Amino acid sequence: MTEIDQPLDLNHQYALDRDCTTLSRHVLQQLQSFSPEAQDLSALMNRIALAAKLVARRLTRAGLVEDALGFTGRTNVQGESVKKMDVFANQVFISAFEQSGLVCRLASEEMDNPYYIPDNCSIGRYTLLYDPIDGSSNVDINLNVGSIFAIRRQEGEEPYSSEDLLQDGHKQIAVGYILYGPSTMLVYSIGHGVHAFTLDPSLGEFILSSENIRIPDHGPVYSVNEGNFWQWEESIRNYIRYVHRHEGYTARYSGALVGDIHRILFQGGVFLYPGTVKKPEGKLRLLYESAPLAFLIEQAGGKASTGTQSILDVVPEKLHARTPLIIGSKEDVALVESFIQEHNREQQEREILTSKG
């Protein structure tokens, strides 16, 4: 028998099958359908993948091309300085969806109002919400950054209204993030678990690398900007004091939400971006950051909370609403919540005693 005639061993067969699992194919497999909705979601994920490839290419050459690094001199709707890469990535997502025929509007933290695509609005049934570059302060020093996205169905009869976006996170039908690091990874969920794909530059395709990811119930990592320690409520400071006093915890904070969440998804632990005494609503945007990541982490068996309420139950009052975020392994999030609950009980007791005089 010649080498060509010999049957493939099982490992080789598995490798071939795995190498063939592209993002669009995986979406259809997850839905076990070729229905119009399944094909729409597959096409939407393909467009997100295209945007990710274009952003990744720009980032790999950021120090070599003009207008890739530094600030634009503008501020966004949140009053934050806008990086040139923020503007580029935002436009990439718009361009990737303009010819899709699926999306009527896109909303991002870089735009005051949603961007409408009139040619799509007669047939487009979906809205894309996204953070084009999360952790953009890391771009200029060549550290990890990411993109976050969520897809929602268009609701209501008025195509040029954003009122239907002011709903809880359960209304999301697909979420995920792209991590631009040593390799470019896309992690997504459509309500059937969490799955990771790695970009193979030689093929130009995102290939399945981890399927049905489950976050550990407890992990060693706590990720928080401890430079804000004295701006937090006492309950959060008490939690940090607790992990300082107990063995088995390790601090990891990169300044890029996607990178920190990616670590916790695989290793377990908790990420915190609490509000402060002066700004109890926190910094992170609900529709573009907190809700998409909460949906994804809960699909992996984790938990996401404001400290007192499930993130997915929060209904925003405006498009760019902010929220505190405590997210990660179930046990670790519950531990942070217990410190908040204890602090609130003590505060209520003090108020009752004060009122009694």
C-alpha positions in Angstrom: 0.0 0.0 0.0 1.4 3.4 -1.0 1.5 6.4 1.4 -1.3 7.9 -0.7 -3.5 4.8 -0.3 -3.1 4.6 3.4 -6.2 5.8 5.4 -6.0 9.0 7.5 -5.6 8.4 11.2 -8.3 9.8 13.5 -6.1 12.7 14.7 -5.5 13.8 11.1 -9.3 13.5 10.3 -10.1 15.6 13.4 -7.5 18.2 12.4 -9.0 18.5 8.9 -12.5 18.8 10.3 -11.4 21.4 12.8 -9.5 23.4 10.2 -12.7 23.6 8.1 -14.9 25.1 10.8 -15.2 28.7 9.8 -17.2 31.4 11.6 -20.1 31.5 9.1 -20.3 27.7 9.0 -20.3 27.5 12.8 -23.2 29.9 13.2 -25.4 27.8 10.9 -24.3 24.7 12.8 -25.2 26.3 16.1 -28.7 27.2 14.9 -29.1 23.8 13.1 -30.9 25.7 10.4 -30.6 27.3 7.0 -33.6 29.5 7.7 -33.6 33.1 6.6 -32.8 34.2 10.2 -29.9 31.8 10.5 -28.5 33.0 7.2 -28.9 36.6 8.3 -26.9 35.9 11.5 -24.2 34.1 9.6 -23.9 37.0 7.1 -23.8 39.5 10.0 -21.0 37.6 11.7 -19.1 37.5 8.4 -19.4 41.3 8.2 -18.1 41.7 11.8 -15.2 39.3 10.9 -14.4 41.5 7.9 -14.3 44.6 10.1 -12.0 42.7 12.6 -9.6 41.8 9.8 -9.4 45.4 8.6 -8.8 46.8 12.1 -6.2 44.0 12.9 -4.3 44.9 9.7 -4.2 48.5 10.6 -3.1 47.8 14.1 -0.2 45.6 13.0 1.1 48.6 10.9 0.1 51.4 13.3 3.6 52.6 13.8 4.4 52.7 10.1 1.4 54.5 8.6 0.2 58.1 8.9 -2.8 59.0 11.1 -2.8 55.7 13.0 -1.4 56.9 16.4 -2.2 59.7 18.7 -5.3 61.9 19.3 -7.6 63.7 16.8 -8.0 66.7 19.0 -11.8 66.0 19.3 -13.8 64.7 22.2 -16.7 62.2 21.9 -20.2 62.4 23.3 -18.9 61.2 26.7 -16.3 64.1 26.8 -13.4 61.7 26.2 -10.5 62.5 23.9 -10.8 60.6 20.6 -7.9 58.6 19.3 -7.2 58.4 15.6 -7.6 54.6 15.7 -11.1 55.1 17.3 -12.2 57.1 14.3 -10.7 54.6 11.8 -12.2 51.5 13.5 -15.6 53.2 13.8 -15.6 54.0 10.1 -14.5 50.4 9.3 -17.6 49.0 11.0 -19.8 51.4 9.1 -18.3 50.6 5.8 -18.5 46.8 6.4 -22.2 47.0 7.0 -23.3 49.7 4.5 -23.7 47.2 1.7 -25.0 44.3 3.9 -28.7 44.9 3.3 -29.3 43.7 6.8 -28.5 46.5 9.2 -30.6 49.7 9.2 -28.5 51.5 11.8 -25.3 51.3 13.8 -24.7 52.8 17.2 -21.4 53.2 18.9 -19.9 55.2 21.7 -18.0 57.3 19.2 -21.2 58.7 17.7 -23.7 61.1 19.3 -26.6 59.4 17.5 -27.1 56.2 15.5 -25.8 56.0 12.0 -28.6 55.2 9.6 -28.2 53.4 6.3 -31.3 54.5 4.4 -30.9 52.0 1.5 -31.0 49.2 4.1 -33.9 50.5 6.3 -36.6 49.1 4.1 -35.3 45.6 4.4 -32.8 45.7 7.3 -34.0 44.0 10.4 -31.1 44.5 12.7 -29.0 47.0 14.6 -25.3 46.8 15.4 -24.1 48.3 18.7 -20.4 48.4 19.2 -17.3 49.8 20.8 -14.9 50.0 17.8 -11.7 50.2 19.9 -11.9 49.3 23.6 -8.7 50.3 25.5 -7.6 52.7 22.8 -5.1 54.3 25.2 -3.1 51.1 24.7 -2.7 51.6 21.0 0.2 54.0 21.1 2.2 51.7 23.3 1.5 48.5 21.4 -0.6 46.7 24.0 -3.8 44.6 23.7 -6.9 46.3 22.5 -10.3 45.0 21.4 -13.7 45.6 19.9 -17.1 44.7 21.4 -20.3 44.2 19.5 -24.0 43.3 20.0 -26.8 42.7 17.5 -30.4 43.5 18.3 -33.5 43.1 16.2 -35.1 46.3 14.8 -38.4 46.9 16.6 -41.2 49.3 16.0 -42.5 50.9 12.8 -40.4 54.0 12.9 -37.0 53.2 11.2 -35.3 56.4 12.3 -35.9 56.1 16.0 -33.6 54.6 18.6 -36.2 54.3 21.4 -36.4 50.5 20.9 -32.8 50.2 21.8 -33.6 51.3 25.4 -34.3 47.8 26.5 -32.6 45.3 28.7 -29.8 43.0 27.7 -32.0 40.0 27.2 -33.0 41.6 23.9 -29.6 40.9 22.4 -29.5 38.1 19.9 -25.7 38.0 19.2 -22.8 39.4 21.1 -19.0 39.1 21.2 -15.6 40.7 21.2 -12.5 40.8 19.1 -9.1 40.7 20.8 -6.2 42.1 18.9 -3.1 40.6 20.5 -0.3 38.2 19.5 -3.1 36.6 17.5 -6.5 38.1 16.6 -9.4 36.3 18.2 -13.1 36.6 17.8 -15.3 35.3 20.7 -19.1 35.2 20.2 -22.4 33.9 21.5 -25.8 33.6 19.9 -27.4 32.1 22.9 -25.9 28.6 22.3 -22.7 28.8 24.4 -19.5 30.8 23.9 -17.0 30.0 21.1 -13.6 31.4 20.1 -12.1 31.7 16.7 -8.5 32.6 15.8 -7.6 34.5 12.6 -5.4 32.5 10.3 -3.6 35.2 8.3 -2.5 32.7 5.6 -6.2 31.8 4.9 -7.7 35.2 5.9 -10.3 33.2 7.8 -11.4 33.0 11.5 -11.0 29.3 12.4 -12.7 27.6 15.4 -10.1 27.3 18.2 -12.2 26.8 21.4 -15.8 25.6 21.5 -18.4 25.7 24.4 -16.1 27.6 26.7 -17.0 27.4 30.4 -15.7 29.9 32.9 -14.6 28.4 36.2 -16.9 28.9 39.1 -14.0 30.5 41.0 -10.7 31.9 39.8 -7.6 33.5 41.3 -7.7 36.8 39.2 -9.2 40.0 40.4 -9.0 42.8 37.8 -9.6 46.4 38.9 -7.9 49.8 38.7 -6.7 50.1 42.2 -5.6 53.7 41.5 -9.3 54.6 42.1 -9.3 53.0 45.6 -10.1 56.1 47.6 -12.8 57.2 45.1 -14.9 54.0 45.7 -17.6 53.3 48.2 -16.4 51.6 51.4 -18.0 48.3 50.3 -15.6 48.0 47.3 -12.6 49.0 49.4 -13.6 46.3 51.9 -13.6 43.7 49.2 -10.1 44.8 48.0 -8.8 44.6 51.6 -10.2 41.1 51.8 -8.3 39.8 48.7 -5.2 41.5 50.0 -5.4 39.6 53.3 -6.2 36.2 51.7 -3.9 33.9 49.8 -4.8 32.6 46.3 -5.6 36.0 44.7 -3.6 37.7 42.0 -4.1 41.2 40.5 -4.2 41.5 36.7 -5.3 44.8 35.1 -4.4 45.8 31.5 -6.4 49.0 30.9 -8.3 47.2 28.1 -11.6 45.7 29.1 -11.6 43.0 26.4 -8.1 41.7 27.3 -9.1 41.5 31.0 -12.4 39.8 30.3 -10.7 37.3 27.9 -8.3 36.3 30.7 -11.1 35.8 33.2 -13.2 33.8 30.7 -10.5 31.2 30.4 -8.9 31.3 33.9 -11.7 32.5 36.1 -11.9 35.4 38.5 -13.6 38.8 38.6 -13.4 42.1 36.8 -14.6 45.2 38.6 -15.3 48.7 37.2 -17.4 50.1 40.1 -18.9 53.6 40.3 -17.3 56.2 42.5 -18.7 58.3 45.2 -19.0 61.2 42.8 -20.0 59.2 39.8 -22.0 56.2 41.1 -23.2 55.3 37.5 -19.6 54.2 36.7 -17.7 54.7 33.4 -18.6 51.7 31.1 -21.4 52.1 28.6 -24.3 49.7 29.1 -25.3 49.1 25.4 -21.8 48.9 23.9 -19.7 47.3 26.7 -21.5 46.0 29.8 -24.6 44.3 28.3 -22.8 42.5 25.5 -20.1 41.1 27.8 -22.7 40.2 30.4 -24.6 38.2 27.9 -21.5 36.4 26.8 -20.1 35.7 30.3 -23.5 34.3 31.4 -23.6 32.0 28.4 -20.3 30.7 29.6 -21.7 30.0 33.1 -20.5 33.2 34.7 -22.3 36.2 36.2 -22.5 40.0 35.6 -23.9 42.5 38.0 -24.0 46.2 38.9 -23.4 45.1 42.5 -27.1 45.1 43.3 -28.8 44.1 40.0 -28.1 41.7 37.1 -26.6 43.7 34.2 -28.9 42.0 31.7 -32.0 43.3 33.7 -30.8 47.0 33.5 -32.9 49.1 31.2 -31.0 52.2 30.0 -32.6 55.6 30.1 -30.5 56.9 27.2 -28.4 55.6 24.4 -25.1 56.3 26.1 -26.1 55.2 29.6 -23.3 54.0 31.9 -23.3 51.4 34.6 -21.0 49.9 37.2 -19.8 46.4 36.2 -18.8 43.4 38.3 -18.4 40.4 36.0 -16.7 37.0 35.9 -16.9 33.7 37.8 -20.2 33.1 39.7 -18.6 32.7 43.1 -16.3 35.7 42.8 -19.0 38.0 41.6 -21.3 36.8 44.4 -18.5 37.6 46.9 -18.2 41.2 45.8 -22.0 41.5 45.9 -22.0 40.2 49.5 -19.7 43.1 50.6 -22.0 45.6 48.9 -25.1 44.0 50.5 -23.5 44.0 54.0 -22.4 47.7 53.6 -26.0 48.6 52.5 -27.5 46.8 55.5 -25.2 48.6 57.9 -26.0 51.9 56.2 -29.7 51.3 56.5 -29.3 50.4 60.2 -27.4 53.6 60.9 -30.1 55.7 59.1 -32.8 54.0 61.2 -30.9 54.7 64.4 -30.3 58.3 63.4 -34.0 58.8 62.6 -35.0 57.5 66.0 -32.7 60.0 67.5 
